Amino acid sequence: MNDTDKVVALRRAPEGIVPGDAVNHSVVEVLEKYLDQARRGEINGLAAAIVRPNHTVATFWSSTEQGHAVLGAIAVLQHEYARDTLSRT
């Protein structure tokens, strides 16, 4: 037995992530779903935060005259994401 045999994962990989797989399949599914909706004209505002494997982040937005609605959605997302993230710890 070597030292690496003693390593135990303390947390499971999040759903959609296969350990050792560079692709987060749940992210791909979400992006494809909303891309299809945008192509049909069902989405006219978007805000996103991206986290890359090297832990760098990017944010962007695109919206029409509904900028206040996007801002409100960001506030709701921040609250829900914080609540869900903190409930897992």
Contacts in CASP RR format, 6 or more apart in sequence:
PFRMAT RR
TARGET T0000
AUTHOR 0000-0000-0000
METHOD contacts of the structure
MODEL  1
MNDTDKVVALRRAPEGIVPGDAVNHSVVEVLEKYLDQARRGEINGLAAAI
VRPNHTVATFWSSTEQGHAVLGAIAVLQHEYARDTLSRT
13 19 0 8 1.000
14 26 0 8 1.000
15 26 0 8 1.000
16 24 0 8 1.000
16 25 0 8 1.000
16 26 0 8 1.000
17 24 0 8 1.000
17 25 0 8 1.000
17 26 0 8 1.000
18 25 0 8 1.000
22 53 0 8 1.000
34 43 0 8 1.000
34 46 0 8 1.000
37 43 0 8 1.000
38 46 0 8 1.000
44 63 0 8 1.000
44 64 0 8 1.000
44 66 0 8 1.000
45 61 0 8 1.000
45 62 0 8 1.000
45 63 0 8 1.000
45 64 0 8 1.000
45 66 0 8 1.000
45 67 0 8 1.000
45 69 0 8 1.000
45 70 0 8 1.000
46 61 0 8 1.000
46 62 0 8 1.000
46 63 0 8 1.000
46 70 0 8 1.000
47 59 0 8 1.000
47 60 0 8 1.000
47 61 0 8 1.000
47 63 0 8 1.000
47 70 0 8 1.000
47 73 0 8 1.000
47 74 0 8 1.000
47 77 0 8 1.000
48 59 0 8 1.000
48 60 0 8 1.000
48 61 0 8 1.000
49 57 0 8 1.000
49 58 0 8 1.000
49 59 0 8 1.000
50 57 0 8 1.000
50 58 0 8 1.000
50 59 0 8 1.000
50 60 0 8 1.000
51 57 0 8 1.000
52 58 0 8 1.000
61 70 0 8 1.000
63 69 0 8 1.000
63 70 0 8 1.000
END
